[in-house]
Amino acid sequence: GVPGPGLGVLGEALDDLDVGSERPAVRLASRLGARIRELAAAVVDELQLEEAGRPDDLLDAARIVDARELDEEVNLFLNRPLEGPYPYVWLDATYLKVRSDHRVVSKALVIALGVKMTGEREILGFAIGPCESEPFWQEFLKNLVARGLSGVELVISDAHEGLKKAIRKVLLEASWQRCTVHFMRNVLAHVPRAAQQMVAAYIRTIFAQPDQETARAQLKQVGASMEGRFPKVAQMLYECEEDILAYMAFPKEHHRQIHSTNPLERLNKEIKRRADVVGIFPNDDSALRLLGAVMMEQNDEWIVLRRYFSQGSMNKLLPPAD
């Protein structure tokens, strides 16, 4: 086969797969995992070289040069055309320690995950910026649209103000789903520890309803029961009703995955694991190189796995035939 744009070494690994093997994703992950371990070591070398001020260390430098060859592959992956539509898009951010102007600063790594009308998952893009500001998110989303992101019906994210504003400005036609996991965390911050389990159980009854109409009725009931002891909880439920129940307007088969940013959780854990090995990235490029390889690996694994959503359930998103 021909590797997809920007896959390079990873695409070759895909091509070399034994199509008849029972667990191609396992074989692929082990091949690519070794490459990422090399990259992690190279990033650590780069930081040590910079700190020790010894650029003449040829052994370490050779490994760094080899790692930098991946930059082109990551750039190709980040600039490849997006062939939508992508009815569902998840957006999330994680934080990294990066050296900048002789200081160690916290920077945001933002990630977009999409599901196509075929039900297949795809990492749409990622970027590193100084913080999760509205201009940064807006630039990131505009870049995705310029590359072909279209047909977005639901965006799932946390309630970061800058991100919400950017979504409203760039993805005008999309509904917004506030991640229910983040919402629950935000609500429980206003509840004494002893009562948190009880309050969480009450709120979960809202999401357990079979459809949006009964969920709205249940939300009002739960809100009313909270007004006496926990007025802030009641207020949050009433104010966020539209945002936390938006997912229920979509096919029931998708509800488990589209009510929160959990579909990005495994990827974020892997990113954090790799980032913890490095500790502090010497610069943005080294972070994009290593973590870009992690995300390209994940994307390739999804290519050989079964669809995230069935074609039948995705067809329910199509407008009814005349």
N, C-alpha and C positions, 0 to 999 in steps of 0.2 A: 504493500500500500504506500501511498504518498503521505508523509507526515503533515499535519495541519500547520498553518502559519505560526511561526514562532516556537514550534515544538523542538526542533533541532535534535539534540541528544535524546530528549525525552520521546520525541516522535520516532526516532530510530528504535528506541527500546520497544515502543508499541509495534513497529513493523516486524520486529524480531520475535514477537510473541507466537507461541504455538497456538494457533486458532482452536485446535481441538482440546487444549488443556482445560481441566475443570475449573481451575482457579487462576485465570490470567491476571486478575487484579493483584493477587498475592505476589506472583512472580514479578509483575511490573513494579510494585511497591518496593520489593527488596532491591531491584536493580537501581531504581531512582533514589532510594534511601541512602545507598552507598555514596552516590554522587553528592547528595546534600550534606552528608557527614564530612566529605572532603571540603565542601564550601564553608562549612562552619569552622573547620580548622583553619582555613585560609583567612577568614575574617578575624579570628583570634590572632593569627600571625601578623595581620596588617595592623591591628591595634598595638601589639607588642613592639613592632618595628617603629611605629610612630612615637610610642612612649619612650623607647630606648634610644631613638634617634640613630639607628644603625641600618640605613638603607642598603649597605653593602652585603648584608646577609643573603647570599645568593640562593641558598636552599629555600628559605622562607619566601624570598621575593619571587622565585620561580613558581611557587605554588600560588602566590597572589596573582601573578600575571595570568596563569591558567584559569583562575577563578573569574578574572575580569572578562575573559572571553565569553562568559555566559551573559554579560550585559546586553549583547546584541540580541540574544534569544529572548531575554526578558522584555526588551524594548519592542521586539516584533510581536510578542504576545500581548503587550499592553496597547499596541497600536493596530492590532488586527481588526478587520471589519466585523461588526456584530450583525448577525443575520437573524433578526427577530421574526415575528413579534415575541416579546418577553412579558407575558401577562403578570407574572409575579417577580418582584425585585426585593431582596433583603439588603439592608445597609447597616454596617456596624463599624466600630472602631476599637482598636486596642492601642496601648501605649508602649513605647520603646524608649530606652535610654540611648541617646546619640551624642557623640562629641561634636560640638559646634563652637568655633572661635575659642578654642582652648577651654571650653566649659562643657560640662555634661548637662544636657537638657532633655526634657521629656517631649517626645514628638508623637503625633497621632498617625497610626497606619490605618487608613480607611479602606474598606473592602465592599464590593458590590457583587452579589450572587443573583443570578437570574434563572428562571425556568422557562423554557421555550414551549411553544404550542404542542411540541412532540412529547412533552413531559420530561425532557432531559435537563439536568442541572448544568450550569456553566458559570465559571468565575468571569464576570464581565470586566472587572478592572480593580486596581488598587493603587494607592498613592500615599506618600508620606508628606506631612505638613506640620507646621509649628503647633497647631491646635485645631480643635473641631469648630472652627469659626464658620459663619455663614458664607463669606467669600470663598473659603477653601472648598467647602462642600458644593457650592454653586459651580465653581470651576470644574470640579471632579465630575459632577452630573452632566454639565454641558459637554464635556469631553466624551462621555458615554453616548450622548445623543448624537454628537457629530460623527461618531464611529458607527452609528446605526441603531442605537437603542430606540425601540418604538413599541407601540401597542401595550404600554404598561397600564395595568388595571388596578393593581394594589401594590403599595410600597410598605414594607414592614421594617420598623426601626424603633429605637428608643425615642424618648421625648426631648432630646437635646434641641434647644431653641434654634440654634443656627442651622441644624439639619432640617428641622420642620419648615423653616422659612425657605431654605434652598429647594426643598421638594415642591413647595407651593409655587415657586417661581419658574422652575425648570420642567417639572413633570405635571403639567397643568391638568391633564385629563385623569390622573390617577387618584384613587382613594388612598387614605393613609390609615394603616393599622398600627396603633401603639403596642409595642411588645408587652404582652400581658405579664410576662415574668418580671420585667423591669417595673411595670406598674404595681404589681403586688409588693415588690421590694420598697417602692416609694411610699405606698400606703402604710405598710407595717412600720415604717420609720416613725409614724405618728401614733403608734399603739404601744402601751407598756408591754414588756417582754412576756409577762404572765398571761396576757390576753391575746397574744399574736396568733397562736395556733387556732383559737376559736374564731377570730376575725377572718383569718385566711380560709378556714373551712366554709364560713358563710359566703365569702366572695367567690369561692370555687363553684358554688351552686349556680352562680350566674352563667359561668362558662360550660356547665354541664347540661344546659337546656338544649333541646333538639333544634330550635330555630331562633332567628333573631327576635321575633315578636315575643316569644315566651321569655327569652333572655332579658329583654327590655323590662317586662313586667316583674321578673325576678330581681333585677337590679333595683327597681323602685322599692320593692319590698325589703330587700337587704339594706338599702339606704335608709329607709324609714326606721328600721330596727337599730341602726347605728346612731341616729341623730342625738339621742340622749347622752350616751356614754362617750361616743367618739364622733363628735360633729364634723371634725376635719375629714374623717374617712367618708362620711355621708356626702360631704361637699365634693370630694374628689370623684366619687362614683357618679354623682349627677353631672359634674362638669365634663367628665371624660367618657360619658356613655357612647357617643358616636364613635370615638376613636378606638375604644377597646372592643367594640362589637362589630366593627367594619367587616372583619373576616367572615362573619356569618352570612353575608350576602353572596358568598361564593360557594361552589360545590362542597357538600358535606365531606366528601372523600378527602378534601384538602385541608380541612379545619385544623387537624393536629399539627400540621407543618406551618400554616400561615398565620397562626395567632401570636407567634413570637419570633425572635431572632435565633432560636435554638438550632435551626439548620446550619448556622455558621459556628456553633459552639465547638464542634469537634475540630474544625479548621483553626479556630482561635486558640484552642488548647495546644495544638501542634505548633502554631506560630510562637506562642509564649514559651513552649518547651525549648524550641530552637533558640529563641532570643535569650533565654536564661543561660544557655550554654555559653553564649558569647558574652553576656553581661552588658557591656557598653559597645555599641557599634562605632567604629572610627569616623563614619560619615554616612550621609543618606544613601549614597550609591551602594555601599556594602550591605546596608539593611535591605534595600530593594533587591539586590542580587541574591542574597541567601533566602529571604522570605518569598521573593518572587519564584525562586526554584521550588520552594515548599508548595506554593499555590499552583504552579504549573503541574507539579506531581499530582496534587489532589484533582486537578481538572482532568488530567489524563486517566486517572483511576476511574473517575465518573464516566468517561467515554466507554470504558469496557464493562461497566456495571449496568444493571437493568435500569429502566426509566425510574425517575423519582415519583412521578405520577403517571397513571395509566393513560393511554390515548383516549379511552372511552370517557374518563372523567374530565380530561382536558377539553374534549369536544363539547362539554356542557357550557363552556365559556363562549362558544360561538353563538352569534345571534340566531334566533329561531328562523327556520326557512319559511319563506312566504307560502 
